[in-house]
Amino acid sequence: MQPVSSAKDLHETIRKTYGHHTSILPLFSAAPTAQKPQARAPDLGLLWSDTRPLSSPPQTPAAIGLGVEDGLADPFAPTPPSVSPPVAVQKGQELSEDDLQATRLFLREFVVQSLVPWLERAVVVGNEQVSR
């Protein structure tokens, strides 16, 4: 049995259990390991153009009044982790234009068919509870 057909069988089982608001979202069709590799989506890396380094570890405040002076190292202070240079990873490089279109469609259907109706029901219930 191929992975796609087994995924579709599993999806049908989940759909019968949880209702029609389920979906399979195939991704990574531009990966070299894909069955039929497609062209990468152009300029997708611009979505992740933020090149800030990962957050640095928090600085511990100096101990005051415990015999520790400025300039002297605290022998019990943990040693700071070594910071390695960031590795340049191109995010989204295995996504094709079809993957992006499928993601847009999935998000739209999720918001319109599931999230907004759930929020509307939650507001009605909250309004009833507050008005009592």
C-alpha positions as CSV (number, residue, x, y, z in Angstrom):
1,M,0.0,0.0,0.0
2,Q,1.4,3.4,-1.0
3,P,1.7,6.1,1.7
4,V,-0.7,8.4,-0.2
5,S,-3.5,5.8,-0.3
6,S,-2.9,4.8,3.3
7,A,-3.1,8.5,4.3
8,K,-6.4,8.9,2.4
9,D,-7.8,5.8,4.2
10,L,-6.7,7.2,7.5
11,H,-8.3,10.5,6.6
12,E,-11.6,8.9,5.8
13,T,-11.6,7.1,9.2
14,I,-10.9,10.4,10.9
15,R,-13.6,12.2,8.9
16,K,-16.1,9.6,9.9
17,T,-15.2,10.1,13.6
18,Y,-14.8,13.8,13.8
19,G,-16.9,15.2,11.0
20,H,-16.3,16.9,7.7
21,H,-14.0,19.6,9.0
22,T,-10.8,17.6,8.5
23,S,-8.3,17.8,5.7
24,I,-5.1,16.3,4.3
25,L,-2.5,19.0,3.4
26,P,0.2,17.5,1.2
27,L,3.4,19.6,1.4
28,F,7.0,19.4,0.4
29,S,6.3,18.6,-3.3
30,A,9.5,20.5,-4.2
31,A,11.7,18.2,-2.0
32,P,14.2,16.1,-3.9
33,T,12.7,13.0,-2.2
34,A,9.2,13.7,-3.5
35,Q,7.7,11.2,-5.9
36,K,7.3,13.9,-8.6
37,P,9.5,16.9,-7.6
38,Q,8.1,20.2,-8.6
39,A,9.8,23.6,-9.0
40,R,10.4,25.6,-5.8
41,A,8.1,28.5,-5.1
42,P,9.9,31.7,-6.2
43,D,10.9,34.3,-3.5
44,L,9.5,32.1,-0.7
45,G,12.6,32.8,1.4
46,L,11.5,36.4,1.7
47,L,8.8,35.4,4.1
48,W,11.5,34.5,6.6
49,S,13.9,37.4,5.8
50,D,14.3,38.3,9.5
51,T,17.9,37.4,10.3
52,R,18.0,38.3,14.0
53,P,20.0,35.8,16.0
54,L,18.3,33.5,18.5
55,S,17.6,35.2,21.8
56,S,20.7,35.5,24.0
57,P,20.6,33.9,27.5
58,P,19.3,36.2,30.2
59,Q,21.9,38.2,32.1
60,T,22.0,37.3,35.8
61,P,21.9,40.4,38.1
62,A,25.0,41.0,40.2
63,A,24.7,39.8,43.8
64,I,24.6,42.8,46.1
65,G,25.8,42.6,49.7
66,L,27.1,39.0,49.5
67,G,30.8,39.9,49.3
68,V,30.8,39.8,45.5
69,E,32.3,43.0,44.1
70,D,32.3,44.3,40.5
71,G,35.2,42.8,38.6
72,L,35.4,39.6,40.6
73,A,33.8,36.5,39.1
74,D,31.3,34.6,41.1
75,P,32.7,31.0,41.5
76,F,29.2,29.5,41.7
77,A,27.8,31.3,38.6
78,P,27.0,29.0,35.7
79,T,29.3,29.3,32.7
80,P,27.7,31.0,29.7
81,P,26.9,28.6,26.9
82,S,29.2,28.9,23.9
83,V,27.5,30.7,21.1
84,S,28.1,29.2,17.7
85,P,27.5,31.2,14.6
86,P,24.0,30.9,13.2
87,V,23.6,28.3,10.5
88,A,22.2,29.6,7.3
89,V,19.0,27.6,6.7
90,Q,16.9,28.5,3.8
91,K,13.4,28.0,5.1
92,G,10.6,26.9,2.7
93,Q,13.0,25.5,0.1
94,E,11.0,22.3,-0.3
95,L,7.7,24.1,-0.9
96,S,6.3,24.5,-4.4
97,E,3.6,26.9,-5.7
98,D,1.1,24.1,-5.4
99,D,2.0,23.7,-1.7
100,L,1.4,27.4,-1.1
101,Q,-1.9,27.3,-2.9
102,A,-3.0,24.2,-0.9
103,T,-2.0,26.0,2.3
104,R,-4.0,29.1,1.4
105,L,-7.0,27.0,0.6
106,F,-6.7,25.0,3.8
107,L,-6.4,28.1,6.0
108,R,-9.3,29.8,4.3
109,E,-11.6,26.8,4.7
110,F,-10.4,26.3,8.3
111,V,-11.2,29.9,9.2
112,V,-14.5,30.2,7.4
113,Q,-15.9,26.8,8.2
114,S,-14.5,26.0,11.6
115,L,-12.9,28.9,13.5
116,V,-15.4,31.7,12.8
117,P,-18.5,29.5,13.6
118,W,-16.8,28.3,16.8
119,L,-15.9,31.9,17.9
120,E,-19.5,33.0,17.2
121,R,-20.9,30.2,19.4
122,A,-18.4,31.0,22.1
123,V,-19.4,34.7,22.0
124,V,-23.1,33.8,22.3
125,V,-22.4,31.5,25.3
126,G,-20.2,34.1,26.9
127,N,-22.9,36.8,26.4
128,E,-25.6,34.5,27.9
129,Q,-23.4,33.9,31.0
130,V,-22.6,37.6,31.5
131,S,-26.2,38.7,31.0
132,R,-27.5,36.4,33.8
